[in-house]
Amino acid sequence: MAITTDTFDEAIERKQHSWLATILGSQTFWVLIAVILASVFLSFATDSFATTKNLYNITRNVTFVAIIALGMTVVIITGGIDLSVGSVLCLCSMVLAVVMHAGHSIEVGIAASMGTALLIGAFNGILIAYLNFPPFVVTLGMLSIARSLAMVASNNTVVFQFGPDHDKLLALGGGAWFLGIANPVLYMVVLALMTGFVLRWTRFGRYVFAIGDNEHAATLTGVPVRKIKVAVYMISALSAGIAGIIQTGWLGAVTTNIGAGMELQVIAAAVIGGADLAGGVGTAFGAIVGAALIEVIRNSLGLLGINAFWQGAFIGGAIVLAVLFDRIRNFQQSE
């Protein structure tokens, strides 16, 4: 009987040790710690960081990058990349604005915007999955095409009147319907939970990871690789479209410059949060945490009186450190 008890206790100890090792070996965990430590430091170093208004702005601003990073993470897990998300956000925002400006309802505008996103994602995915075009080339081309289409749709003008449902759109993106929490934050949380559930608990999620781990092996085991690839690029474009709709409601106007350079921040958020550009690794929570770190860095520069031009250097440094952490972890596991 004593032998059984000892064996049981040892099993529990091994499980606890394994759980602790997994947490401590997680890049997402350490990025979360960095966010918390930076927030604590800034709360003491400045009088403005911990104010209700600033925290409200931080949580709201992080959502736009975070929502797109959720879709980007799914793409990266398969070993792909989507450089077009910033321009897709711009085009979807402009489609929404132009349709509503023409007098149509917000429902019609949102449907047109999301339909545009899905069409772009399907186009990217088909070229990549069925015609074997490199993801980098396809999405880089779409980066230019989508922004050009946005200019054509608006004649390169600012759209700030959204027809009869103008106020509804502003409330959608700029309101705070629940406990004073900004609406974009609520959308982000819901989308993160949905993405996490799909990746963790569904067959589609298992297929996504299988493709990233070994696409050839996934094909041999019956995974519909091509269809899954088309789907993940549609998800990525759709996430950009959703972020565009929300951001349009928040800003109250759309220009053809909206979303410019956003793809770099989104990729950075996904990579910093633990997604591996080689494929096979990534989480929804990691995308949120990575986006949070970027926003805290951006916010802190102004509060500490540091030139905003340093933002790119800090974010780039965070990316390098994230990749370095991943390489060290892989090296230790291979020993």
C-alpha positions as CSV (number, residue, x, y, z in Angstrom):
1,M,0.0,0.0,0.0
2,A,2.9,2.4,0.9
3,I,4.4,1.7,-2.5
4,T,1.2,2.7,-4.3
5,T,1.0,5.9,-2.3
6,D,4.6,6.8,-3.0
7,T,4.0,6.1,-6.7
8,F,0.9,8.3,-6.7
9,D,2.7,11.1,-4.9
10,E,5.6,10.9,-7.3
11,A,3.2,11.1,-10.3
12,I,1.6,14.2,-8.8
13,E,5.0,15.8,-8.3
14,R,6.1,15.0,-11.8
15,K,2.9,16.5,-13.2
16,Q,3.3,19.6,-11.1
17,H,6.9,19.9,-12.2
18,S,5.9,19.4,-15.8
19,W,3.2,22.1,-15.5
20,L,5.6,24.5,-13.9
21,A,8.3,23.8,-16.6
22,T,5.7,24.4,-19.3
23,I,4.7,27.8,-17.8
24,L,8.3,28.9,-17.3
25,G,9.2,27.8,-20.8
26,S,6.4,29.7,-22.4
27,Q,7.3,32.9,-24.2
28,T,3.8,34.2,-23.7
29,F,4.2,33.9,-19.9
30,W,7.4,36.0,-19.9
31,V,5.9,38.6,-22.3
32,L,3.0,38.9,-19.9
33,I,5.4,39.4,-17.0
34,A,7.1,42.1,-19.0
35,V,3.8,43.9,-19.6
36,I,3.0,43.7,-15.9
37,L,6.4,44.9,-14.8
38,A,6.4,47.8,-17.3
39,S,3.0,48.8,-16.2
40,V,4.0,48.8,-12.5
41,F,7.2,50.8,-13.3
42,L,5.3,53.4,-15.3
43,S,2.7,53.7,-12.6
44,F,5.4,54.9,-10.2
45,A,7.6,56.7,-12.8
46,T,4.8,58.9,-14.1
47,D,1.6,60.5,-12.8
48,S,-0.3,59.8,-16.0
49,F,0.0,56.1,-16.8
50,A,-2.3,54.7,-14.1
51,T,-5.1,57.2,-14.6
52,T,-8.5,56.0,-15.7
53,K,-8.3,57.9,-18.9
54,N,-4.9,56.6,-20.0
55,L,-5.8,53.0,-19.1
56,Y,-9.0,53.3,-21.0
57,N,-7.0,54.6,-24.1
58,I,-4.4,51.8,-23.8
59,T,-7.0,49.0,-23.6
60,R,-9.0,50.5,-26.5
61,N,-6.0,51.2,-28.7
62,V,-4.5,47.7,-28.3
63,T,-7.6,46.1,-29.7
64,F,-7.1,47.1,-33.3
65,V,-3.7,45.4,-33.5
66,A,-4.8,42.5,-31.3
67,I,-7.9,41.6,-33.3
68,I,-5.8,41.4,-36.6
69,A,-3.0,39.6,-34.7
70,L,-5.5,36.8,-33.9
71,G,-6.1,36.1,-37.6
72,M,-2.4,36.6,-38.3
73,T,-1.5,34.1,-35.7
74,V,-3.7,31.4,-37.3
75,V,-1.9,32.1,-40.6
76,I,1.6,32.0,-39.0
77,I,0.8,28.7,-37.3
78,T,0.4,27.2,-40.8
79,G,3.8,28.5,-41.8
80,G,2.4,31.4,-43.8
81,I,2.4,35.2,-43.6
82,D,-0.1,37.9,-44.6
83,L,1.4,41.3,-45.4
84,S,-1.8,42.8,-46.7
85,V,-3.8,43.2,-43.5
86,G,-3.2,46.9,-43.1
87,S,-4.4,47.6,-46.6
88,V,-7.3,45.2,-46.2
89,L,-8.3,47.2,-43.1
90,C,-8.2,50.4,-45.2
91,L,-10.3,48.9,-48.0
92,C,-12.9,47.4,-45.7
93,S,-13.2,50.6,-43.8
94,M,-13.6,52.6,-47.0
95,V,-16.2,50.2,-48.4
96,L,-18.2,50.5,-45.1
97,A,-17.9,54.3,-45.2
98,V,-18.8,54.7,-48.9
99,V,-21.8,52.3,-48.7
100,M,-23.2,54.0,-45.6
101,H,-22.4,57.5,-47.1
102,A,-24.6,56.5,-50.1
103,G,-27.5,56.1,-47.7
104,H,-27.5,52.4,-47.0
105,S,-28.0,51.0,-43.4
106,I,-25.2,50.0,-41.1
107,E,-26.1,46.4,-41.6
108,V,-25.6,46.7,-45.4
109,G,-22.4,48.5,-44.9
110,I,-21.0,45.9,-42.5
111,A,-22.1,43.1,-44.8
112,A,-20.3,44.8,-47.8
113,S,-17.2,45.3,-45.8
114,M,-17.0,41.8,-44.4
115,G,-17.8,40.4,-47.8
116,T,-14.9,42.4,-49.3
117,A,-12.6,41.0,-46.6
118,L,-13.6,37.4,-47.3
119,L,-13.3,37.8,-51.0
120,I,-9.7,39.2,-50.6
121,G,-8.8,36.4,-48.2
122,A,-10.2,33.7,-50.6
123,F,-8.2,35.3,-53.5
124,N,-5.0,35.2,-51.5
125,G,-5.6,31.7,-50.2
126,I,-6.4,30.2,-53.6
127,L,-3.3,31.7,-55.2
128,I,-1.2,30.3,-52.3
129,A,-2.8,26.9,-51.8
130,Y,-3.8,25.9,-55.3
131,L,-1.3,27.7,-57.5
132,N,1.6,27.4,-55.1
133,F,2.4,31.1,-55.1
134,P,4.7,32.2,-52.2
135,P,2.6,33.8,-49.4
136,F,5.0,36.7,-49.2
137,V,4.6,37.6,-52.9
138,V,0.8,37.2,-53.0
139,T,0.1,39.3,-49.8
140,L,2.7,41.9,-50.7
141,G,0.9,42.4,-54.0
142,M,-2.5,42.6,-52.3
143,L,-1.0,45.2,-49.9
144,S,-0.7,47.5,-52.9
145,I,-3.9,46.4,-54.7
146,A,-6.2,46.8,-51.7
147,R,-5.0,50.3,-50.8
148,S,-5.3,51.3,-54.5
149,L,-8.9,50.1,-54.6
150,A,-9.6,52.1,-51.4
151,M,-8.4,55.2,-53.2
152,V,-10.5,54.4,-56.2
153,A,-13.6,53.8,-54.1
154,S,-13.3,57.1,-52.3
155,N,-11.6,59.1,-55.0
156,N,-8.8,59.5,-52.4
157,T,-11.0,61.7,-50.2
158,V,-11.9,61.6,-46.5
159,V,-15.3,60.1,-45.7
160,F,-16.8,61.3,-42.5
161,Q,-20.5,61.3,-43.1
162,F,-22.1,57.9,-42.8
163,G,-25.7,58.4,-43.8
164,P,-28.8,57.8,-41.7
165,D,-27.0,55.3,-39.4
166,H,-24.0,57.6,-38.7
167,D,-24.6,57.7,-34.9
168,K,-25.0,53.9,-34.7
169,L,-21.6,53.4,-36.3
170,L,-19.9,55.8,-33.9
171,A,-21.6,54.1,-31.0
172,L,-20.5,50.7,-32.3
173,G,-16.8,51.7,-32.3
174,G,-16.6,54.5,-29.8
175,G,-19.2,53.5,-27.1
176,A,-18.8,51.7,-23.8
177,W,-21.9,49.6,-23.4
178,F,-20.8,47.3,-20.6
179,L,-19.4,48.4,-17.2
180,G,-17.7,51.4,-18.9
181,I,-15.4,49.1,-20.9
182,A,-14.7,50.4,-24.4
183,N,-16.7,48.4,-26.9
184,P,-13.5,47.4,-29.0
185,V,-12.2,45.7,-25.9
186,L,-15.3,43.6,-25.6
187,Y,-15.1,42.6,-29.2
188,M,-11.4,41.7,-28.8
189,V,-12.2,39.5,-25.8
190,V,-15.0,37.7,-27.6
191,L,-12.9,37.1,-30.7
192,A,-9.9,35.9,-28.6
193,L,-12.1,33.4,-26.8
194,M,-13.5,32.2,-30.1
195,T,-10.0,31.9,-31.7
196,G,-8.6,30.1,-28.7
197,F,-11.5,27.7,-28.7
198,V,-11.1,26.9,-32.4
199,L,-7.4,26.4,-32.1
200,R,-7.5,24.3,-29.0
201,W,-10.7,22.2,-29.2
202,T,-11.7,21.8,-32.9
203,R,-10.6,19.6,-35.7
204,F,-9.9,22.7,-37.8
205,G,-7.5,23.9,-35.1
206,R,-5.7,20.5,-35.1
207,Y,-5.4,20.7,-38.9
208,V,-3.9,24.2,-38.7
209,F,-1.2,23.0,-36.3
210,A,-0.6,19.9,-38.3
211,I,0.1,21.9,-41.5
212,G,2.5,24.1,-39.6
213,D,4.3,21.2,-38.1
214,N,4.8,19.2,-41.3
215,E,2.6,20.0,-44.3
216,H,3.7,16.9,-46.3
217,A,2.9,14.6,-43.4
218,A,-0.5,16.4,-42.9
219,T,-1.3,15.8,-46.6
220,L,-0.4,12.1,-46.3
221,T,-2.7,11.7,-43.2
222,G,-5.7,13.1,-45.1
223,V,-5.7,16.7,-43.9
224,P,-7.4,18.9,-46.5
225,V,-4.3,21.2,-46.6
226,R,-5.4,23.4,-49.5
227,K,-8.9,24.1,-48.1
228,I,-7.5,24.9,-44.7
229,K,-4.9,27.3,-46.2
230,V,-7.7,29.1,-48.0
231,A,-9.7,29.3,-44.8
232,V,-6.9,30.7,-42.7
233,Y,-6.2,33.5,-45.2
234,M,-9.9,34.3,-45.2
235,I,-9.8,34.4,-41.4
236,S,-6.8,36.8,-41.5
237,A,-8.6,39.1,-44.0
238,L,-11.8,38.9,-42.0
239,S,-10.0,39.9,-38.8
240,A,-8.6,42.9,-40.6
241,G,-12.1,43.8,-41.9
242,I,-13.6,43.6,-38.4
243,A,-10.9,45.8,-37.0
244,G,-11.5,48.2,-39.8
245,I,-15.2,48.4,-39.0
246,I,-14.5,49.0,-35.3
247,Q,-11.8,51.6,-36.0
248,T,-14.1,53.5,-38.4
249,G,-16.7,53.8,-35.7
250,W,-14.0,54.9,-33.2
251,L,-12.4,57.5,-35.5
252,G,-15.5,58.8,-37.1
253,A,-13.8,59.2,-40.4
254,V,-11.9,57.2,-43.0
255,T,-8.8,58.2,-45.0
256,T,-6.7,56.2,-47.4
257,N,-3.9,56.3,-44.9
258,I,-5.7,54.3,-42.3
259,G,-3.9,51.1,-41.5
260,A,-0.6,52.1,-43.2
261,G,2.3,50.1,-41.8
262,M,-0.1,48.2,-39.5
263,E,1.0,44.8,-40.9
264,L,4.4,45.1,-39.2
265,Q,2.8,45.8,-35.8
266,V,0.5,42.9,-36.2
267,I,3.2,40.5,-37.2
268,A,5.3,41.8,-34.3
269,A,2.5,41.2,-31.9
270,A,2.0,37.6,-33.0
271,V,5.8,36.9,-32.9
272,I,6.4,38.6,-29.6
273,G,3.4,36.7,-28.2
274,G,5.0,33.3,-29.1
275,A,4.0,32.5,-32.7
276,D,6.9,30.9,-34.6
277,L,7.3,32.1,-38.2
278,A,8.5,28.6,-39.1
279,G,4.9,27.4,-38.3
280,G,3.4,25.0,-35.8
281,V,3.3,27.3,-32.7
282,G,1.0,30.1,-31.6
283,T,-1.9,31.0,-29.3
284,A,-4.7,33.5,-29.3
285,F,-3.7,34.7,-25.8
286,G,-0.1,35.2,-27.0
287,A,-1.4,37.5,-29.8
288,I,-3.3,39.6,-27.2
289,V,-0.3,39.8,-24.9
290,G,2.1,40.7,-27.7
291,A,-0.2,43.5,-28.9
292,A,-0.5,44.7,-25.2
293,L,3.3,45.0,-24.9
294,I,3.5,47.0,-28.1
295,E,0.9,49.4,-26.9
296,V,2.5,49.8,-23.5
297,I,5.8,50.6,-25.3
298,R,4.1,53.1,-27.5
299,N,2.3,54.7,-24.6
300,S,5.3,54.8,-22.3
301,L,7.5,56.7,-24.8
302,G,5.3,59.8,-24.6
303,L,4.8,59.6,-20.9
304,L,8.6,59.3,-20.3
305,G,9.4,62.2,-22.7
306,I,11.2,59.9,-25.1
307,N,11.1,60.8,-28.8
308,A,8.4,58.8,-30.6
309,F,10.8,58.0,-33.4
310,W,12.3,55.4,-31.0
311,Q,9.1,53.3,-31.1
312,G,10.3,51.2,-34.0
313,A,13.6,50.5,-32.4
314,F,11.9,49.3,-29.2
315,I,9.4,47.1,-31.0
316,G,12.1,45.7,-33.3
317,G,14.2,44.9,-30.2
318,A,11.3,43.1,-28.6
319,I,10.9,41.0,-31.8
320,V,14.6,40.1,-31.8
321,L,14.4,39.2,-28.1
322,A,11.3,37.1,-28.7
323,V,13.0,35.1,-31.5
324,L,16.1,34.7,-29.4
325,F,14.1,33.3,-26.5
326,D,12.5,30.9,-28.9
327,R,15.8,29.7,-30.3
328,I,17.3,29.3,-26.8
329,R,14.2,27.3,-25.7
330,N,14.5,25.0,-28.8
331,F,18.2,24.5,-28.2
332,Q,17.6,23.4,-24.6
333,Q,14.8,21.0,-25.7
334,S,17.1,19.4,-28.3
335,E,19.8,18.6,-25.8
